[in-house]
């Protein structure tokens, strides 16, 4: 094995979702099978690294003063969906069902991992709340201990005494087409807790 190829594979393996075989396939594809794709990829990555930054209002990625979703006049700015990461935002956008705007925290509270309120994008969310921009907030955070703690922090610290802002949390439960037999107990609990009138 070439030392250069091995180094490329090791770096690719560090990317989320890529194991040894995927890293090897990508490295060989770019370096051996389709080397003409390598230079455009390098240029695109360098350009993105130079131009992309966090929106100072929403925390989403942007090349402008504000992200495209927030700048879109057709979006309902008074409805803000709070998410942990940009991939979470993209997943909701792909569904095509949400017409409000977002706020990306870039993580969730996790004292065990040394992530406190100062490490997350709370300051601009507080400003949006204080400026009267938010009338409804939807918390689309993970259904785990850290996600719950982050939701409680937002409720207790950012929205304390703000009865004028409607606060909700996305539902959790069985996936569409999923069966009860194969669901774990936490999913079933969430499904039962989130039941609604029929």
Backbone as JSON Lines, residues from 0, in Angstrom:
{"i":0,"aa":"X","n":[0.85,-1.19,0.0],"ca":[0.0,0.0,0.0],"c":[0.89,1.24,0.0]}
{"i":1,"aa":"X","n":[0.53,2.17,-0.86],"ca":[1.27,3.42,-0.93],"c":[1.02,4.26,0.32]}
{"i":2,"aa":"X","n":[2.05,4.9,0.81],"ca":[1.93,5.75,2.0],"c":[0.99,6.93,1.73]}
{"i":3,"aa":"X","n":[1.07,7.5,0.52],"ca":[0.2,8.63,0.17],"c":[-1.26,8.2,0.13]}
{"i":4,"aa":"X","n":[-1.54,7.05,-0.48],"ca":[-2.91,6.55,-0.55],"c":[-3.43,6.23,0.84]}
{"i":5,"aa":"X","n":[-2.59,5.65,1.66],"ca":[-3.0,5.31,3.02],"c":[-3.35,6.57,3.82]}
{"i":6,"aa":"X","n":[-2.59,7.64,3.62],"ca":[-2.87,8.89,4.32],"c":[-4.21,9.46,3.88]}
{"i":7,"aa":"X","n":[-4.5,9.41,2.57],"ca":[-5.8,9.88,2.06],"c":[-6.93,9.06,2.67]}
{"i":8,"aa":"X","n":[-6.75,7.74,2.71],"ca":[-7.78,6.88,3.29],"c":[-8.01,7.18,4.76]}
{"i":9,"aa":"X","n":[-6.92,7.4,5.51],"ca":[-7.05,7.7,6.93],"c":[-7.81,9.0,7.16]}
{"i":10,"aa":"X","n":[-7.55,10.01,6.33],"ca":[-8.25,11.29,6.45],"c":[-9.72,11.14,6.08]}
{"i":11,"aa":"X","n":[-10.01,10.38,5.02],"ca":[-11.4,10.17,4.62],"c":[-12.16,9.39,5.68]}
{"i":12,"aa":"X","n":[-11.49,8.45,6.34],"ca":[-12.13,7.64,7.38],"c":[-12.58,8.49,8.56]}
{"i":13,"aa":"X","n":[-11.98,9.64,8.75],"ca":[-12.35,10.51,9.86],"c":[-13.65,11.26,9.6]}
{"i":14,"aa":"X","n":[-14.11,11.24,8.34],"ca":[-15.36,11.92,8.01],"c":[-16.54,11.11,8.53]}
{"i":15,"aa":"X","n":[-17.63,11.77,8.94],"ca":[-18.79,11.04,9.47],"c":[-19.41,10.15,8.4]}
{"i":16,"aa":"X","n":[-19.75,8.94,8.8],"ca":[-20.43,8.02,7.9],"c":[-19.52,7.22,6.99]}
{"i":17,"aa":"X","n":[-18.22,7.44,7.06],"ca":[-17.29,6.71,6.21],"c":[-16.47,5.73,7.03]}
{"i":18,"aa":"X","n":[-16.55,4.48,6.65],"ca":[-15.72,3.46,7.28],"c":[-14.51,3.19,6.4]}
{"i":19,"aa":"X","n":[-13.78,2.13,6.74],"ca":[-12.55,1.81,6.02],"c":[-12.82,1.54,4.54]}
{"i":20,"aa":"X","n":[-13.82,0.71,4.24],"ca":[-14.08,0.34,2.84],"c":[-14.57,1.52,2.02]}
{"i":21,"aa":"X","n":[-15.43,2.33,2.58],"ca":[-15.92,3.51,1.86],"c":[-14.77,4.48,1.59]}
{"i":22,"aa":"X","n":[-13.92,4.69,2.57],"ca":[-12.77,5.59,2.41],"c":[-11.84,5.06,1.32]}
{"i":23,"aa":"X","n":[-11.63,3.75,1.33],"ca":[-10.76,3.14,0.32],"c":[-11.36,3.31,-1.08]}
{"i":24,"aa":"X","n":[-12.68,3.06,-1.21],"ca":[-13.34,3.2,-2.52],"c":[-13.26,4.62,-3.04]}
{"i":25,"aa":"X","n":[-13.51,5.6,-2.17],"ca":[-13.47,7.0,-2.6],"c":[-12.05,7.4,-3.01]}
{"i":26,"aa":"X","n":[-11.08,7.02,-2.19],"ca":[-9.69,7.36,-2.5],"c":[-9.27,6.76,-3.84]}
{"i":27,"aa":"X","n":[-9.56,5.49,-4.07],"ca":[-9.19,4.84,-5.33],"c":[-9.96,5.43,-6.51]}
{"i":28,"aa":"X","n":[-11.21,5.76,-6.28],"ca":[-12.02,6.36,-7.35],"c":[-11.41,7.69,-7.8]}
{"i":29,"aa":"X","n":[-11.05,8.54,-6.84],"ca":[-10.52,9.87,-7.17],"c":[-9.08,9.83,-7.67]}
{"i":30,"aa":"X","n":[-8.3,8.91,-7.17],"ca":[-6.88,8.9,-7.52],"c":[-6.53,7.99,-8.69]}
{"i":31,"aa":"X","n":[-7.34,6.95,-8.9],"ca":[-6.99,5.97,-9.94],"c":[-8.03,5.93,-11.06]}
{"i":32,"aa":"X","n":[-9.3,5.72,-10.69],"ca":[-10.33,5.51,-11.7],"c":[-10.78,6.79,-12.39]}
{"i":33,"aa":"X","n":[-11.02,7.83,-11.65],"ca":[-11.52,9.1,-12.21],"c":[-10.71,10.28,-11.68]}
{"i":34,"aa":"X","n":[-9.42,10.35,-11.96],"ca":[-8.6,11.44,-11.42],"c":[-9.03,12.83,-11.91]}
{"i":35,"aa":"X","n":[-9.79,12.88,-13.02],"ca":[-10.26,14.17,-13.53],"c":[-11.31,14.8,-12.59]}
{"i":36,"aa":"X","n":[-11.86,14.03,-11.68],"ca":[-12.83,14.56,-10.72],"c":[-12.16,15.15,-9.48]}
{"i":37,"aa":"X","n":[-10.89,14.87,-9.3],"ca":[-10.18,15.3,-8.1],"c":[-10.01,16.82,-8.04]}
{"i":38,"aa":"X","n":[-9.52,17.42,-9.09],"ca":[-9.25,18.87,-9.08],"c":[-10.52,19.7,-8.88]}
{"i":39,"aa":"X","n":[-11.63,19.42,-9.59],"ca":[-12.86,20.19,-9.32],"c":[-13.35,20.03,-7.88]}
{"i":40,"aa":"X","n":[-13.17,18.84,-7.32],"ca":[-13.57,18.61,-5.92],"c":[-12.72,19.45,-4.98]}
{"i":41,"aa":"X","n":[-11.42,19.47,-5.2],"ca":[-10.52,20.26,-4.36],"c":[-10.87,21.74,-4.46]}
{"i":42,"aa":"X","n":[-11.11,22.22,-5.68],"ca":[-11.47,23.64,-5.88],"c":[-12.79,23.97,-5.19]}
{"i":43,"aa":"X","n":[-13.78,23.09,-5.34],"ca":[-15.09,23.33,-4.71],"c":[-14.97,23.38,-3.18]}
{"i":44,"aa":"X","n":[-14.17,22.47,-2.61],"ca":[-13.98,22.47,-1.16],"c":[-13.25,23.73,-0.68]}
{"i":45,"aa":"X","n":[-12.24,24.15,-1.43],"ca":[-11.51,25.37,-1.05],"c":[-12.41,26.6,-1.16]}
{"i":46,"aa":"X","n":[-13.22,26.65,-2.22],"ca":[-14.12,27.79,-2.4],"c":[-15.18,27.82,-1.29]}
{"i":47,"aa":"X","n":[-15.74,26.66,-0.96],"ca":[-16.73,26.59,0.11],"c":[-16.11,27.0,1.45]}
{"i":48,"aa":"X","n":[-14.89,26.52,1.72],"ca":[-14.22,26.87,2.97],"c":[-13.94,28.37,3.05]}
{"i":49,"aa":"X","n":[-13.66,29.0,1.93],"ca":[-13.37,30.43,1.92],"c":[-14.63,31.28,2.0]}
{"i":50,"aa":"X","n":[-15.75,30.8,1.44],"ca":[-16.95,31.64,1.31],"c":[-18.04,31.37,2.33]}
{"i":51,"aa":"X","n":[-18.16,30.12,2.79],"ca":[-19.24,29.79,3.71],"c":[-18.9,30.22,5.14]}
{"i":52,"aa":"X","n":[-19.92,30.71,5.82],"ca":[-19.79,31.06,7.24],"c":[-21.16,30.91,7.9]}
{"i":53,"aa":"X","n":[-21.2,31.04,9.19],"ca":[-22.47,30.94,9.91],"c":[-23.23,32.25,9.79]}
{"i":54,"aa":"X","n":[-24.52,32.14,9.53],"ca":[-25.39,33.32,9.53],"c":[-25.4,33.89,10.95]}
{"i":55,"aa":"X","n":[-25.15,35.2,11.11],"ca":[-25.11,35.77,12.46],"c":[-26.47,35.77,13.17]}
{"i":56,"aa":"X","n":[-27.54,35.58,12.42],"ca":[-28.88,35.57,13.02],"c":[-29.33,34.16,13.33]}
{"i":57,"aa":"X","n":[-29.23,33.25,12.35],"ca":[-29.8,31.91,12.48],"c":[-28.79,30.82,12.79]}
{"i":58,"aa":"X","n":[-27.52,31.04,12.48],"ca":[-26.52,29.99,12.66],"c":[-26.43,29.04,11.48]}
{"i":59,"aa":"X","n":[-27.29,29.21,10.48],"ca":[-27.24,28.38,9.28],"c":[-26.04,28.79,8.44]}
{"i":60,"aa":"X","n":[-25.66,27.98,7.46],"ca":[-24.57,28.33,6.57],"c":[-25.02,29.35,5.54]}
{"i":61,"aa":"X","n":[-24.15,30.29,5.22],"ca":[-24.47,31.32,4.24],"c":[-23.22,31.85,3.59]}
{"i":62,"aa":"X","n":[-23.4,32.44,2.42],"ca":[-22.34,33.17,1.74],"c":[-22.67,34.66,1.74]}
{"i":63,"aa":"X","n":[-23.86,35.01,2.24],"ca":[-24.33,36.4,2.27],"c":[-24.37,36.91,3.7]}
{"i":64,"aa":"X","n":[-25.0,38.06,3.89],"ca":[-25.14,38.63,5.23],"c":[-26.03,37.75,6.11]}
{"i":65,"aa":"X","n":[-27.09,37.19,5.51],"ca":[-27.98,36.28,6.22],"c":[-28.23,35.06,5.34]}
{"i":66,"aa":"X","n":[-28.68,33.97,5.94],"ca":[-28.92,32.76,5.16],"c":[-30.12,32.95,4.25]}
{"i":67,"aa":"X","n":[-30.18,32.16,3.18],"ca":[-31.22,32.29,2.16],"c":[-32.61,32.04,2.72]}
{"i":68,"aa":"X","n":[-32.74,31.11,3.67],"ca":[-34.05,30.8,4.24],"c":[-34.57,32.0,5.02]}
{"i":69,"aa":"X","n":[-33.73,32.6,5.84],"ca":[-34.14,33.75,6.64],"c":[-34.44,34.95,5.74]}
{"i":70,"aa":"X","n":[-33.7,35.1,4.66],"ca":[-33.88,36.24,3.75],"c":[-35.1,36.09,2.84]}
{"i":71,"aa":"X","n":[-35.64,34.88,2.74],"ca":[-36.77,34.62,1.86],"c":[-38.03,35.29,2.41]}
{"i":72,"aa":"X","n":[-38.63,36.26,1.68],"ca":[-39.82,36.95,2.18],"c":[-41.05,36.05,2.28]}
{"i":73,"aa":"X","n":[-41.02,34.9,1.63],"ca":[-42.16,33.99,1.67],"c":[-42.17,33.14,2.95]}
{"i":74,"aa":"X","n":[-41.08,33.17,3.7],"ca":[-41.02,32.39,4.94],"c":[-41.67,33.17,6.08]}
{"i":75,"aa":"X","n":[-42.2,32.43,7.05],"ca":[-42.85,33.03,8.22],"c":[-41.81,33.22,9.32]}
{"i":76,"aa":"X","n":[-41.27,34.42,9.41],"ca":[-40.19,34.69,10.37],"c":[-40.62,34.6,11.83]}
{"i":77,"aa":"X","n":[-41.91,34.7,12.07],"ca":[-42.38,34.66,13.45],"c":[-42.39,33.23,14.01]}
{"i":78,"aa":"X","n":[-42.22,32.23,13.14],"ca":[-42.19,30.83,13.56],"c":[-40.75,30.32,13.41]}
{"i":79,"aa":"X","n":[-40.12,29.98,14.52],"ca":[-38.71,29.56,14.52],"c":[-38.58,28.13,14.98]}
{"i":80,"aa":"X","n":[-37.94,27.32,14.16],"ca":[-37.66,25.92,14.5],"c":[-36.21,25.83,14.97]}
{"i":81,"aa":"X","n":[-36.01,25.41,16.2],"ca":[-34.67,25.31,16.78],"c":[-34.15,23.89,16.56]}
{"i":82,"aa":"X","n":[-32.98,23.8,15.91],"ca":[-32.36,22.5,15.62],"c":[-30.94,22.47,16.17]}
{"i":83,"aa":"X","n":[-30.39,21.26,16.29],"ca":[-29.03,21.12,16.81],"c":[-27.98,21.45,15.76]}
{"i":84,"aa":"X","n":[-28.17,20.93,14.55],"ca":[-27.14,21.03,13.53],"c":[-27.72,21.43,12.18]}
{"i":85,"aa":"X","n":[-26.84,21.84,11.28],"ca":[-27.25,22.16,9.91],"c":[-27.84,20.93,9.21]}
{"i":86,"aa":"X","n":[-27.26,19.71,9.36],"ca":[-27.92,18.54,8.76],"c":[-29.35,18.33,9.24]}
{"i":87,"aa":"X","n":[-29.66,18.67,10.5],"ca":[-31.03,18.58,10.99],"c":[-31.93,19.55,10.22]}
{"i":88,"aa":"X","n":[-31.45,20.77,10.03],"ca":[-32.17,21.78,9.26],"c":[-32.45,21.26,7.85]}
{"i":89,"aa":"X","n":[-31.42,20.7,7.2],"ca":[-31.57,20.2,5.83],"c":[-32.59,19.06,5.76]}
{"i":90,"aa":"X","n":[-32.62,18.21,6.77],"ca":[-33.58,17.11,6.79],"c":[-35.01,17.64,6.84]}
{"i":91,"aa":"X","n":[-35.24,18.66,7.67],"ca":[-36.59,19.24,7.75],"c":[-36.93,19.95,6.45]}
{"i":92,"aa":"X","n":[-35.97,20.66,5.88],"ca":[-36.21,21.35,4.6],"c":[-36.57,20.37,3.49]}
{"i":93,"aa":"X","n":[-35.9,19.23,3.46],"ca":[-36.19,18.22,2.43],"c":[-37.63,17.73,2.51]}
{"i":94,"aa":"X","n":[-38.21,17.74,3.72],"ca":[-39.59,17.29,3.87],"c":[-40.56,18.24,3.18]}
{"i":95,"aa":"X","n":[-40.17,19.51,3.07],"ca":[-41.01,20.49,2.39],"c":[-42.25,20.92,3.15]}
{"i":96,"aa":"X","n":[-42.33,20.62,4.44],"ca":[-43.55,20.91,5.19],"c":[-43.44,22.12,6.12]}
{"i":97,"aa":"X","n":[-42.25,22.62,6.34],"ca":[-42.06,23.75,7.26],"c":[-41.79,25.02,6.47]}
{"i":98,"aa":"X","n":[-42.55,26.08,6.75],"ca":[-42.41,27.34,6.02],"c":[-41.94,28.48,6.92]}
{"i":99,"aa":"X","n":[-41.51,28.16,8.13],"ca":[-40.96,29.18,9.01],"c":[-39.47,29.34,8.78]}
{"i":100,"aa":"X","n":[-38.76,29.81,9.8],"ca":[-37.31,29.98,9.74],"c":[-36.68,29.1,10.83]}
{"i":101,"aa":"X","n":[-35.37,29.07,10.86],"ca":[-34.66,28.16,11.75],"c":[-33.73,28.92,12.7]}
{"i":102,"aa":"X","n":[-33.28,28.16,13.7],"ca":[-32.16,28.62,14.54],"c":[-31.32,27.39,14.84]}
{"i":103,"aa":"X","n":[-30.05,27.42,14.43],"ca":[-29.14,26.29,14.59],"c":[-28.27,26.53,15.82]}
{"i":104,"aa":"X","n":[-28.35,25.61,16.79],"ca":[-27.58,25.75,18.03],"c":[-26.14,25.27,17.87]}
{"i":105,"aa":"X","n":[-25.87,24.42,16.92],"ca":[-24.56,23.8,16.7],"c":[-24.17,22.91,17.88]}
{"i":106,"aa":"X","n":[-25.13,22.1,18.32],"ca":[-24.89,21.14,19.38],"c":[-26.02,21.15,20.39]}
{"i":107,"aa":"X","n":[-25.79,20.48,21.49],"ca":[-26.75,20.43,22.59],"c":[-25.98,20.42,23.89]}
{"i":108,"aa":"X","n":[-26.64,20.83,24.95],"ca":[-25.99,20.89,26.26],"c":[-25.56,19.48,26.69]}
{"i":109,"aa":"X","n":[-24.32,19.37,27.12],"ca":[-23.8,18.07,27.56],"c":[-22.67,18.31,28.56]}
{"i":110,"aa":"X","n":[-23.02,18.47,29.84],"ca":[-21.97,18.7,30.84],"c":[-20.9,17.61,30.87]}
{"i":111,"aa":"X","n":[-21.29,16.37,30.58],"ca":[-20.31,15.27,30.57],"c":[-19.25,15.46,29.5]}
{"i":112,"aa":"X","n":[-19.62,16.13,28.41],"ca":[-18.67,16.38,27.33],"c":[-18.16,17.82,27.34]}
{"i":113,"aa":"X","n":[-18.44,18.54,28.41],"ca":[-17.93,19.9,28.55],"c":[-18.64,20.93,27.68]}
{"i":114,"aa":"X","n":[-19.88,20.65,27.27],"ca":[-20.64,21.6,26.43],"c":[-21.66,22.31,27.31]}
{"i":115,"aa":"X","n":[-21.41,23.6,27.53],"ca":[-22.31,24.4,28.34],"c":[-23.03,25.43,27.48]}
{"i":116,"aa":"X","n":[-23.87,26.26,28.09],"ca":[-24.63,27.27,27.33],"c":[-23.75,28.21,26.52]}
{"i":117,"aa":"X","n":[-22.56,28.54,27.04],"ca":[-21.67,29.45,26.32],"c":[-21.06,28.86,25.06]}
{"i":118,"aa":"X","n":[-21.17,27.53,24.92],"ca":[-20.6,26.85,23.75],"c":[-21.6,26.75,22.6]}
{"i":119,"aa":"X","n":[-22.86,27.06,22.87],"ca":[-23.9,26.92,21.86],"c":[-24.39,28.29,21.39]}
{"i":120,"aa":"X","n":[-25.15,28.3,20.32],"ca":[-25.62,29.52,19.67],"c":[-26.89,30.05,20.34]}
{"i":121,"aa":"X","n":[-26.8,30.36,21.64],"ca":[-27.94,30.87,22.38],"c":[-28.04,32.4,22.32]}
{"i":122,"aa":"X","n":[-26.92,33.09,22.2],"ca":[-26.93,34.56,22.27],"c":[-27.8,35.16,21.17]}
{"i":123,"aa":"X","n":[-27.65,34.69,19.92],"ca":[-28.45,35.26,18.85],"c":[-29.91,34.84,18.96]}
{"i":124,"aa":"X","n":[-30.18,33.66,19.55],"ca":[-31.57,33.24,19.77],"c":[-32.22,34.15,20.81]}
{"i":125,"aa":"X","n":[-31.47,34.46,21.87],"ca":[-32.0,35.38,22.89],"c":[-32.3,36.75,22.28]}
{"i":126,"aa":"X","n":[-31.43,37.21,21.39],"ca":[-31.64,38.51,20.73],"c":[-32.9,38.47,19.87]}
{"i":127,"aa":"X","n":[-33.11,37.38,19.15],"ca":[-34.3,37.25,18.31],"c":[-35.57,37.28,19.18]}
{"i":128,"aa":"X","n":[-35.5,36.64,20.34],"ca":[-36.63,36.63,21.27],"c":[-36.86,38.03,21.83]}
{"i":129,"aa":"X","n":[-35.78,38.67,22.31],"ca":[-35.88,40.0,22.9],"c":[-36.35,41.05,21.9]}
{"i":130,"aa":"X","n":[-36.0,40.86,20.61],"ca":[-36.42,41.8,19.57],"c":[-37.88,41.6,19.16]}
{"i":131,"aa":"X","n":[-38.55,40.6,19.75],"ca":[-39.96,40.36,19.44],"c":[-40.18,39.65,18.12]}
{"i":132,"aa":"X","n":[-39.15,39.07,17.58],"ca":[-39.25,38.41,16.28],"c":[-39.95,37.06,16.36]}
{"i":133,"aa":"X","n":[-39.84,36.38,17.51],"ca":[-40.35,35.01,17.65],"c":[-41.71,35.03,18.33]}
{"i":134,"aa":"X","n":[-42.72,34.47,17.64],"ca":[-44.04,34.3,18.23],"c":[-44.33,32.83,18.54]}
{"i":135,"aa":"X","n":[-43.67,31.97,17.79],"ca":[-43.81,30.53,18.03],"c":[-42.44,29.88,17.87]}
{"i":136,"aa":"X","n":[-42.1,29.0,18.81],"ca":[-40.83,28.3,18.75],"c":[-41.09,26.8,18.8]}
{"i":137,"aa":"X","n":[-40.53,26.11,17.81],"ca":[-40.64,24.65,17.74],"c":[-39.27,24.07,18.07]}
{"i":138,"aa":"X","n":[-39.21,23.24,19.09],"ca":[-37.94,22.61,19.48],"c":[-37.82,21.27,18.76]}
{"i":139,"aa":"X","n":[-36.9,21.2,17.81],"ca":[-36.66,19.98,17.04],"c":[-35.3,19.42,17.42]}
{"i":140,"aa":"X","n":[-35.18,19.06,18.7],"ca":[-33.91,18.56,19.24],"c":[-34.03,17.07,19.53]}
{"i":141,"aa":"X","n":[-32.9,16.42,19.7],"ca":[-32.85,14.97,19.91],"c":[-33.71,14.53,21.08]}
{"i":142,"aa":"X","n":[-34.2,13.31,20.96],"ca":[-35.0,12.7,22.02],"c":[-34.09,11.91,22.94]}
{"i":143,"aa":"X","n":[-33.14,12.62,23.58],"ca":[-32.23,12.0,24.53],"c":[-32.04,12.95,25.7]}
{"i":144,"aa":"X","n":[-31.21,12.56,26.65],"ca":[-31.03,13.36,27.88],"c":[-30.5,14.75,27.56]}
{"i":145,"aa":"X","n":[-29.5,14.83,26.67],"ca":[-28.93,16.14,26.32],"c":[-29.93,17.01,25.58]}
{"i":146,"aa":"X","n":[-30.72,16.4,24.69],"ca":[-31.76,17.14,23.97],"c":[-32.81,17.68,24.93]}
{"i":147,"aa":"X","n":[-33.21,16.84,25.9],"ca":[-34.18,17.27,26.91],"c":[-33.62,18.42,27.74]}
{"i":148,"aa":"X","n":[-32.36,18.29,28.16],"ca":[-31.74,19.34,28.97],"c":[-31.69,20.66,28.19]}
{"i":149,"aa":"X","n":[-31.4,20.58,26.89],"ca":[-31.33,21.79,26.06],"c":[-32.7,22.42,25.93]}
{"i":150,"aa":"X","n":[-33.72,21.59,25.75],"ca":[-35.1,22.1,25.68],"c":[-35.49,22.81,26.97]}
{"i":151,"aa":"X","n":[-35.15,22.2,28.11],"ca":[-35.48,22.81,29.4],"c":[-34.71,24.12,29.61]}
{"i":152,"aa":"X","n":[-33.48,24.16,29.15],"ca":[-32.7,25.4,29.26],"c":[-33.37,26.51,28.47]}
{"i":153,"aa":"X","n":[-33.78,26.22,27.27],"ca":[-34.46,27.23,26.44],"c":[-35.74,27.69,27.12]}
{"i":154,"aa":"X","n":[-36.51,26.74,27.63],"ca":[-37.77,27.08,28.3],"c":[-37.53,27.9,29.57]}
{"i":155,"aa":"X","n":[-36.57,27.48,30.39],"ca":[-36.36,28.11,31.7],"c":[-35.52,29.39,31.64]}
{"i":156,"aa":"X","n":[-34.56,29.45,30.72],"ca":[-33.65,30.59,30.69],"c":[-33.99,31.62,29.61]}
{"i":157,"aa":"X","n":[-34.39,31.17,28.44],"ca":[-34.65,32.11,27.35],"c":[-36.11,32.55,27.26]}
{"i":158,"aa":"X","n":[-37.02,31.67,27.67],"ca":[-38.44,31.98,27.54],"c":[-39.15,32.18,28.87]}
{"i":159,"aa":"X","n":[-38.39,32.3,29.95],"ca":[-39.0,32.5,31.27],"c":[-39.85,33.77,31.27]}
{"i":160,"aa":"X","n":[-41.11,33.62,31.67],"ca":[-42.01,34.77,31.74],"c":[-42.51,35.26,30.39]}
{"i":161,"aa":"X","n":[-42.28,34.5,29.34],"ca":[-42.7,34.91,27.99],"c":[-43.91,34.09,27.55]}
{"i":162,"aa":"X","n":[-45.07,34.38,28.12],"ca":[-46.3,33.67,27.75],"c":[-46.77,34.05,26.35]}
{"i":163,"aa":"X","n":[-46.16,35.12,25.78],"ca":[-46.56,35.56,24.45],"c":[-45.96,34.68,23.35]}
{"i":164,"aa":"X","n":[-45.04,33.79,23.7],"ca":[-44.41,32.92,22.72],"c":[-44.92,31.5,22.91]}
{"i":165,"aa":"X","n":[-45.5,30.95,21.85],"ca":[-45.98,29.56,21.88],"c":[-44.78,28.64,21.74]}
{"i":166,"aa":"X","n":[-44.66,27.68,22.64],"ca":[-43.53,26.75,22.63],"c":[-44.05,25.33,22.42]}
{"i":167,"aa":"X","n":[-43.44,24.61,21.47],"ca":[-43.82,23.22,21.23],"c":[-42.57,22.41,20.93]}
{"i":168,"aa":"X","n":[-42.75,21.11,20.96],"ca":[-41.65,20.17,20.68],"c":[-42.13,19.21,19.61]}
{"i":169,"aa":"X","n":[-41.25,18.86,18.68],"ca":[-41.67,17.91,17.65],"c":[-42.04,16.59,18.3]}
{"i":170,"aa":"X","n":[-42.93,15.85,17.64],"ca":[-43.35,14.56,18.15],"c":[-42.32,13.49,17.86]}
{"i":171,"aa":"X","n":[-42.29,12.47,18.68],"ca":[-41.41,11.33,18.47],"c":[-42.26,10.08,18.54]}
{"i":172,"aa":"X","n":[-41.87,9.07,17.85],"ca":[-42.62,7.83,17.9],"c":[-42.29,6.93,16.75]}
{"i":173,"aa":"X","n":[-43.27,6.18,16.32],"ca":[-43.07,5.18,15.27],"c":[-42.9,5.86,13.91]}
{"i":174,"aa":"X","n":[-41.96,5.38,13.11],"ca":[-41.81,5.93,11.77],"c":[-42.98,5.51,10.89]}
{"i":175,"aa":"X","n":[-43.24,6.3,9.87],"ca":[-44.31,5.98,8.94],"c":[-44.05,4.61,8.31]}
{"i":176,"aa":"X","n":[-45.04,3.72,8.4],"ca":[-44.89,2.38,7.86],"c":[-44.21,1.4,8.81]}
{"i":177,"aa":"X","n":[-43.79,1.9,9.98],"ca":[-43.1,1.04,10.95],"c":[-44.1,0.26,11.8]}
{"i":178,"aa":"X","n":[-43.71,-0.89,12.22],"ca":[-44.58,-1.73,13.03],"c":[-44.25,-1.65,14.51]}
{"i":179,"aa":"X","n":[-45.23,-1.91,15.34],"ca":[-45.08,-1.85,16.79],"c":[-44.17,-2.97,17.29]}
{"i":180,"aa":"X","n":[-44.27,-4.13,16.66],"ca":[-43.52,-5.31,17.1],"c":[-42.03,-5.05,17.21]}
{"i":181,"aa":"X","n":[-41.47,-4.26,16.28],"ca":[-40.02,-4.09,16.21],"c":[-39.54,-2.8,16.87]}
{"i":182,"aa":"X","n":[-40.45,-2.02,17.44],"ca":[-40.07,-0.75,18.06],"c":[-39.49,-1.0,19.45]}
{"i":183,"aa":"X","n":[-38.48,-0.19,19.8],"ca":[-37.91,-0.31,21.15],"c":[-38.82,0.4,22.15]}
{"i":184,"aa":"X","n":[-38.56,0.16,23.44],"ca":[-39.45,0.69,24.48],"c":[-39.46,2.21,24.53]}
{"i":185,"aa":"X","n":[-38.31,2.87,24.27],"ca":[-38.26,4.33,24.31],"c":[-39.12,4.92,23.17]}
{"i":186,"aa":"X","n":[-39.07,4.29,22.0],"ca":[-39.87,4.76,20.87],"c":[-41.36,4.58,21.16]}
{"i":187,"aa":"X","n":[-41.72,3.44,21.73],"ca":[-43.13,3.2,22.08],"c":[-43.61,4.17,23.15]}
{"i":188,"aa":"X","n":[-42.76,4.48,24.13],"ca":[-43.14,5.46,25.15],"c":[-43.39,6.82,24.5]}
{"i":189,"aa":"X","n":[-42.5,7.24,23.61],"ca":[-42.67,8.52,22.93],"c":[-43.94,8.53,22.09]}
{"i":190,"aa":"X","n":[-44.22,7.42,21.43],"ca":[-45.42,7.33,20.6],"c":[-46.68,7.44,21.45]}
{"i":191,"aa":"X","n":[-46.69,6.78,22.6],"ca":[-47.86,6.85,23.48],"c":[-48.0,8.22,24.13]}
{"i":192,"aa":"X","n":[-46.86,8.8,24.55],"ca":[-46.91,10.13,25.17],"c":[-47.36,11.19,24.17]}
{"i":193,"aa":"X","n":[-47.03,11.0,22.89],"ca":[-47.37,11.99,21.88],"c":[-48.66,11.72,21.15]}
{"i":194,"aa":"X","n":[-49.51,10.86,21.73],"ca":[-50.76,10.52,21.05],"c":[-51.67,11.75,20.97]}
{"i":195,"aa":"X","n":[-52.59,11.7,20.0],"ca":[-53.53,12.81,19.82],"c":[-54.92,12.25,19.54]}
{"i":196,"aa":"X","n":[-55.92,13.11,19.61],"ca":[-57.3,12.68,19.38],"c":[-57.45,12.17,17.96]}
{"i":197,"aa":"X","n":[-58.34,11.19,17.8],"ca":[-58.57,10.58,16.5],"c":[-60.01,10.81,16.1]}
